[in-house]
Structure formats: C-alpha cells, structure tokens
Amino acid sequence: MTYSEKLWQEANALLPGGVNSPVRAFRGVGGTPFFTQRAKGSRLWDVDGNEYIDYVLSWGPMILGHAHPKVMQAVIDAAREGTSFGTPNPREIRLARLVCEAFPGIQKVRFVNSGTEATMSAIRLARGFTKRDKIVKFEGCYHGHADSLLVKAGSGAATFDVPDSAGVPADFARNTLTLPLNDLAALDTVNWSEIAGVIIEPVPANMGLIPLRLEFLQKLRKVTQNAGALLIMDEVMSGFRVAKGGAQELYGVTGDLTTLGKIIGGGLPVGAFGGRADVMDHLAPLGAVYQAGTLSGNPLAMAAGVATLEQLFAGDSYRTLEQKTATLCDEWKKIVPGYHTRVGSKFCSFFTNTPVVDYATAKTSDTKRYGVFFHQMLKHGVYLAPSQFEVGFMSLAHTTEDIEATLRAAREAIKAL
Ligand SMILES: *Cc1c(COP(=O)(O)O)cnc(C)c1O
C-alpha cells in the first residue's frame, strides 16, 4: 500500500468522502487521489515521492507557479506583523488599487474569503439595488455553492451529475431562471423587467471550457442594460487569467458587477466583488445590503494577492502565457482525439466528436475514456484535472521542457485508449 492509499483510508474515516471539496476525491476518473507533500513552480510532489507536472494549479490560482519566492516572502513578512487584526489594514488598499486599475468596470471593491462569498454577495447586492428577486444564470455555469446558484450548476455538480443540489429549498430555486448558453433566441424568452441580475462566466470553464459567442455576450449586455437588470461577470476564474482585465478586457464587454477569486489570493483564501460605485455604495455600512466577514481583507491573503498581481503585471506575462499554451495545445490536438478548446492559458479536451457549445453537448463526452487517459497521464508524470468537466491551466513557471515532457506523456497515454 502506498502512503497516499494509507492516508486515504484515514481521511475517509474523518472527512466525508475523504476530502474538503468533492472533485478532489477522483470520483470523476476513478482510483485513489494522491496526497501532496509540497509544490514548487510547475511541479507537485506527492507523499510517496512521485513528481508531477501540474496543470490544475490549485484549480487556477497559481498562475506564477507554486511557491513563487516573491509571494512566499510577502506572506512571511506579513505573518511577522500578525495574522489578523479585525481593523482596516494598509494592504487592503494596495490590493484594491491593483484590482480597480486592472478592471475599468470596478470603481469600488469589497474583499471576501472565497469565490462563493463573492457571487453570493453580488447577487444579494443586485437584488437590494434593483428591489427585484429573480436572477438568471446559464446551464452548466458554476458560481460557487450558494443556495440560489446551485441550480443547473457546473464544476463538481456536473462531475457528479447533481446540477441541482439537495438541500436547496424549491422556494429559493424558483427565483433562479436558467437559460442555455450561447443561445441568442433564449434571451428573448425572459421578462427582463423582473430580473435583478444575470450572472455569467464570460469564459465558461466549469463544464469543461466552452468559449462564449461574442454576439451572445453583447446581446446579454444590451437586454440587461435596457431593463435595468445588473450584469454580473463572474470572473473568479477568468479574472487576471485570460487578460489583465479579465474576459471583460478580452471581449470589450463590461459588467455592472464583477466577481473575483482564485488568482487575486495568490493561493490564499480570497474572493472579491466590485463594480459601479453607485451600486457598491448600497453595501453596509453605507447602504441597506448587509455583508460582512471576520477575516475579510486578511493581511496574509492581501499580501499574497498584491505580490502575485505585481509580479504578473511586471513583464509580458499574458503574451508569454498565450505562447506557452498555444505551443502545448497546437501539438496536443494532433495527438489526443476529441474536441479541443482554449482561451488564453485555459484549455480543455472533450472526449467527444460533437462540437461542444453548451452543457448538453459537453455531456456527450465519454467520461470513462477521459478517466483512462487521466490515469495514464498521471502514470507518466502529468497531473490533469481529475474530471472531464474541469479545465487545464498553464503557469508562467511551466518550461519548454515541461511542455515537451507533457506531449511525450500524451503520446504514450493514448496508446491505452
Ligand atoms: C471557482 C469558482 C467559483 C467559486 O469560488 P470558490 O473560491 O471555490 O468558492 C465561482 N465562480 C467561478 C467561475 C469559479 O470558477
């Protein structure tokens, strides 16, 4: 028995399903998950000493690679000054300035502790601001696990085929309308004047990666604007990932509110939501929409975020990421059969011959075949997402040698299919 297998037995006795977040349990691909001992740059090492080239990157945050020296130093320096104060601290302003400068649509921002808190709070704010109850989301998009957003959801909910979670009262779900993605005609079926807000992943990447049609996003902006419904861009994953200003910079469409997470915490627990000042000023203590957090604006998290963004903005990071990912994916497409998508440094291979444009077509993927491929890749030293319905991420730490080793592994792995 490996040490990971032994720990897995212990974990299952103490943690439901052995994990603290479902997709980590490898149920999407079968087998036993490995326990990570440490990580550095593009690499993970498990407790048995196996080394992996990592394309999961803690599900997106580690865009500089793991344990970047500048980020580590910033966290250590901050920790020496105390780990939480419960008062305003200067690092909150530094991170807020970096966020507001990168996103022209964000005039004011509030920090929270996860992406889930960000989207949940943004929805409450949209409802409080518009004095309307109903919200719209899109099938297969994942916005964290708040009640009203766990309706036809992606990520683990898609992996386990429970897009509508038990425990969400029907009365809550009734106020969440769901529409198919990329379907312009479906936007005309909604009575927008009763909608508080619509939340969308502008780079949908929680049912695998499905690029949005630009005219779909543009039409969504128009119909919401005309009806006074708020457009909430959920950039928890795409923010600082697909461009400095996220998908909104990439596509030239600006939301009223934006939610952020993952990269802005540099690997510590952070989320944020921000947007138009006239909307944000409806939050307590200025306005009537309540929102709070004991550890919000935590100095360690702010320090990791500031160090990550400063490093990311320093060089030609986005062009470098684009080039590295294109180099990998252009070859990969020739090796791995399937339908391939990529936006910047996010990529995905659906194990299907059907072009994937929405949740229904994503579900045509052969998840068993993906599971076989995943384990072959792992055996050859490459860690991909343990589910067909998640995506791959490139970091600035991945080298040409990493990419070549990954392609060699893929050539071996497909022999088992
Ligand atoms: C990861 C993610 C979330 C949830 O963030 P957590 O920090 O896991 O709560 C929300 N929206 C999107 C688009 C995400 O990718």
The ligand as a Gaussian input file, in Angstrom:
#p B3LYP/6-31G(d) Opt

LIG

0 1
 C      -14.106000      28.580000      -8.506000
 C      -15.253000      29.387000      -8.948000
 C      -16.188000      29.919000      -8.037000
 C      -16.186000      29.569000      -6.572000
 O      -15.039000      30.003000      -5.902000
 P      -14.637000      29.289000      -4.518000
 O      -13.446000      30.056000      -4.059000
 O      -14.364000      27.859000      -4.842000
 O      -15.806000      29.430000      -3.607000
 C      -17.160000      30.773000      -8.517000
 N      -17.245000      31.075000      -9.817000
 C      -16.382000      30.576000     -10.726000
 C      -16.500000      30.967000     -12.154000
 C      -15.378000      29.703000     -10.327000
 O      -14.550000      29.174000     -11.243000

